[in-house]
């Protein structure tokens, strides 16, 4: 599949990242998360905090030490579903990190695109429980606004007074990357000057664990949770679910320069394609994944970036048998022999799979790689799968000269999304 590109002499609107925030199993902010990634630390352990599960019954990437009351008053914490709490807290960190003063912005020019794959599941389950045990008049009046997948975007807009485009996109496990990509397009077409974008999820529930387990998708390495997520390894046997949120502030370059903002990286490419193959399995040869990367590369060409310029790939890398092999094949289909010379890593080996938050935190990780010139590792890769034979940066972080990154996300339903970043340079060339 080929995609048309514009003559990059007539360069399109440039989009940059100026702020980042996150709550992850590795840390309740960006600095702690990044330090843990470089140290090769796992955020996966037995679930303890979630009151809906028996302690130690499941393992996952849980937000250890999280208490919403440390960030908001007790009344608000009690009323809001956790996925909304996570989104609000990560957005606050990103907005502060960007130095964005909501009062100084034109309200109609700031959009919010905060996404979730499943929304307020805990709220729905509690509402059903109340209905069955206490009667219909005891269901919370906050249930409906807490369960919707677009509620986090609404809360952020209300809190900061942002009147611009406001919605969510949902693409299963590709949701976070799709949200970032749609924000990129929103800014390119001139619908906003700034977008607060990301993903949030709070789905560590027994029914969800059971559903994934019965599908054969979850890791069964329960003896040592920290070693349970093994992307690209011969002994991999499933993904590990996580919770959390990641949020970025994206702006047009013109707007960022006008307010003298710090720029982490420039967004240059976005692809979104379907496998049209199976609801729960990737195409066996990575057809949709390859098409998605090619689409992102086609848009990157508008900014003067070519396939050979890609220096790092953050893989979807879930540690399921089918995904890791399909993604490896897709990368080879797109990059040919050069695939063997591109450093790749699956940071899900440490964070677990944050569902809607996954693509957003991985976009942030790519920006941090560009900023710090260090690639986080794929941990637990002691015995590589012979069929997954690319450079997955095993076990330890690596210093590298990285100007252009590519990040993949794939999801149930055959959804595929890809986001590309590059080091910012004022002349618009790859630094």
Secondary structure, DSSP 4 states (H G I P E B T S, - for coil): -------TTS----EEEEEEEEEBTTBSSHHHHHHHHHTT---EEE--S-TTS-TTS-EEE--TT--GGGTS-HHHHHHS-HHHHHHHHHHHHHHHHTT--GGGS-GGGEEEEEE-SS--HHHHHHHHHHHHHH-GGGS-TTHHHHH-TTHHHHHHHHHHT--S-EE----GGGHHHHHHHHHHHHHHTTS-SEEEEEEEE----HHHHHHHHHHT-B---TT-GGG---TTBTT---B-BB-EEEEEEEEEHHHHHHTT----EEEEEEEEEE--S-SSS--TT-HHHHHHHHHHHHHHHTTT--GGG--EEE------HHHHHHHHHHHHHHHGGGGGGSEEE-THHHH-B-THHHHHHHHHHHHHHHHHTEEPPBTT-SSB-TT--S---BSS-EE---SEEEEEEEETTTEEEEEEEE---TTSS--
